[in-house]
Amino acid sequence: MLENLKLAKRVEVLENTLSAGKEVLTLEEAARFMGVTKSSLYKMTHEQTIPYYKPNGKMVYFEKAELLTWIRRNAIASKAQVSEEANRILKNLSIK
């Protein structure tokens, strides 16, 4: 039992390593890459909230670069970044 668990973990690590160099991911690979379930990713494609490709009308594919852009698009600024932006705006207002 423990041996099967170790083997499954090694297979998972190898799969992740192999998909790390790929530019185009399958739904399963994209879900693993993003840390979401396949059903969540299917829902995002159905709602057209995430970029995807369906070249043959059946299989769904994702471009890794587009997934990273999509993930980063709603970044939450840190307190330091907000403070810097506020200081920049105040500085610009005082110049005028």
C-alpha positions as CSV (number, residue, x, y, z in Angstrom):
1,M,0.0,0.0,0.0
2,L,2.7,2.5,1.0
3,E,4.8,1.4,-2.0
4,N,1.8,2.2,-4.3
5,L,1.5,5.6,-2.8
6,K,5.2,6.4,-3.3
7,L,5.0,5.2,-6.9
8,A,1.9,7.3,-7.6
9,K,3.7,10.4,-6.1
10,R,6.7,9.7,-8.4
11,V,4.5,9.4,-11.4
12,E,2.8,12.7,-10.5
13,V,6.2,14.4,-10.2
14,L,7.3,13.1,-13.5
15,E,4.1,14.2,-15.2
16,N,4.4,17.7,-13.8
17,T,8.0,17.8,-15.0
18,L,7.1,16.8,-18.5
19,S,4.2,19.3,-18.8
20,A,6.4,22.1,-17.4
21,G,8.2,22.4,-20.8
22,K,5.0,22.3,-22.9
23,E,3.5,25.4,-24.4
24,V,0.0,23.9,-25.0
25,L,-1.7,21.9,-22.2
26,T,-4.6,19.5,-22.2
27,L,-7.5,20.2,-19.8
28,E,-6.1,17.8,-17.2
29,E,-2.6,19.4,-17.5
30,A,-4.0,22.9,-17.3
31,A,-6.1,22.0,-14.2
32,R,-3.0,20.6,-12.5
33,F,-0.9,23.6,-13.6
34,M,-3.5,26.1,-12.1
35,G,-4.3,24.0,-9.1
36,V,-8.0,23.7,-9.8
37,T,-10.3,20.8,-10.5
38,K,-11.1,19.7,-14.0
39,S,-14.8,20.5,-13.4
40,S,-13.9,24.0,-12.4
41,L,-11.8,24.5,-15.5
42,Y,-14.7,23.0,-17.7
43,K,-17.0,25.5,-16.0
44,M,-14.6,28.4,-16.9
45,T,-14.5,27.3,-20.5
46,H,-18.3,27.0,-20.6
47,E,-18.7,30.5,-19.2
48,Q,-15.9,31.7,-21.6
49,T,-14.0,33.3,-18.7
50,I,-10.7,31.7,-19.6
51,P,-9.0,31.5,-23.0
52,Y,-9.0,28.1,-24.6
53,Y,-8.8,26.3,-27.9
54,K,-11.0,23.6,-29.3
55,P,-9.4,22.8,-32.7
56,N,-11.3,19.6,-33.5
57,G,-14.5,20.5,-31.8
58,K,-14.0,18.1,-28.9
59,M,-10.7,18.3,-27.1
60,V,-10.0,21.4,-25.1
61,Y,-6.5,22.9,-25.0
62,F,-4.9,25.8,-23.2
63,E,-1.8,27.9,-24.0
64,K,0.4,28.1,-20.9
65,A,1.4,31.7,-21.5
66,E,-2.3,32.8,-21.8
67,L,-3.1,31.0,-18.6
68,L,-0.3,32.8,-16.8
69,T,-1.6,36.2,-18.2
70,W,-5.1,35.3,-17.1
71,I,-4.0,34.3,-13.6
72,R,-2.0,37.5,-13.2
73,R,-4.6,39.9,-14.6
74,N,-6.4,40.6,-11.4
75,A,-3.4,41.2,-9.1
76,I,-4.0,42.5,-5.7
77,A,-1.5,45.3,-4.8
78,S,0.4,45.0,-1.6
79,K,0.2,47.7,1.0
80,A,3.6,49.0,-0.1
81,Q,2.5,49.2,-3.7
82,V,-0.6,51.1,-2.8
83,S,1.4,53.5,-0.6
84,E,3.9,54.0,-3.5
85,E,1.1,54.7,-5.9
86,A,-0.6,57.1,-3.5
87,N,2.7,59.0,-3.0
88,R,3.2,59.2,-6.7
89,I,-0.3,60.7,-7.2
90,L,0.2,63.2,-4.4
91,K,3.5,64.2,-5.8
92,N,2.0,64.7,-9.3
93,L,-0.8,66.8,-7.7
94,S,1.6,69.0,-5.9
95,I,3.6,69.7,-9.1
96,K,0.5,71.1,-10.9
